[in-house]
């Protein structure tokens, strides 16, 4: 199984002089056998995210145990049915859907409705990466609009506004300082400050979080920057799930890391012939399964 994590299956097949279809059958057999013995009785906090299987919007959704950092379940699609089938799989492995206390996901309406319907005791936390993505996209829309009026000033500045100051290289820091000095009324700079201010939300205690978010919301909705206002309205529509971060402190950072490993394996293999093969590899990479291999 270790070799399968490191090399594409078709490369292993060439190495051992076997057809890769047979190797996939063997891998699927051992993954299925290992999953039969999976105990989900102690799963209480789960993260859900989708990963791209192929071009043209073909996805596989992954559910992870956030306490054990292991993939519990993977299936095709990214709708509410993903949560339904996970709940069924959970109970088939000794778990109880009413024991799921926290779920972290993006702001997909399908995931939200699925969690509410099939994991009724779970509190929803919206993943901080996806929340910040909403605001980043708003900042970039402000930049694009302003760049049409001041093309030379803002040309090639996109990533300066989307990174935190500490993550800028020396050249980017100089450029940012220069832009601030040239035009203190730059709309993009105002949007950038609103974005940076929002990030302080992640540092708030449960007692301080809501008042902080209300102040930020007032600032954003009175900014006279339409994309920023729309981002704030999106936050408002998802208020409870954004605010839940202050209590749950969960995010899908681990899942994002696993997704990177999955996509790297997919790139090495130049894609997978079927969704089943892709899902099998996800379990091998991140399922933390115990395989009863012949010796």
GIWO-V23309 format. One line per field, one symbol per residue. ss: DSSP state (a for helix, b for strand, c for the rest). psi: psi as a letter, one per 20 degrees, with the letter a starting at -180 (. if undefined). burial: I if it has 24 or more other ideal C-beta (glycine too) atoms within 12 Angstrom, else O. Layout:
BEGIN
ss=???
psi=???
burial=???
END
This chain:
BEGIN
ss=caaaaaccaaaaaaaacccaaaaaaaaaaaaaaaaaccccccccbbbbbbbbbbcccbbbbbbbbccccbbbbbbbcccaaaaaaaaaaaaaccccaaaccbbbbcccaaaaaaaaaaccccbbbbcaaaaaaaaaaaaaaaaaaaaaacaaaacccaaaaaccaaaccaaaaaaaaaaaaaccccaaaaaaaaaaaaaaaaacccccaaaaaaaaaaaaaccccaaaaaaaaaaaacaaaaacaaaaccccaaaaaaaaaaaaaaaaacccccaaaaaaaaaaaaccccccccc
psi=hghhhhqqhhggghhjlqphghhhggggghggghhhjpojhjphpqqprqqpgrrlloqpqppqohhilqphqprqrkahhghghghghghikjrphiiohppprakphggghgghgimhipppppphghghhghghgghhgggghhhhmhhgjpkjgihiiqqhijqrgghgggggghhhhnijphhhghghhghhhiihiiqrhhigghghgggggggijikoghgghghhggghkgghghhhhghkqrkgghhgghggghghgghilrqhrhggggghghggjilqopnqq.
burial=IOOIIOOIIIOIOOOOOOOIOOIIOIIIOIIOOIIOOIOIOOIIIIIIIIIOIOOOOOIIIIIIIIOOOIIIIIIIIIIIOIIIIIIOIIOOIOIOIOIIIIIIIIIIOIIIOIIOOIIOOIIIIIIIIIIIIIIIIIIIIIIOOIOOOOOOIIOOIOOIIIIOOOOOOOOOOOIIOOIOOOOOOIIIIIIIIIIIIIIOIIOIOOOOIOOIIOOIIOIIOOIOIOIIIOIIOIIOOIIOIIIIIIOIOIIIOIIIOIIOIIIOIIOOIOOIOOIOIIIIIIIIIIIOIOIOOOO
END
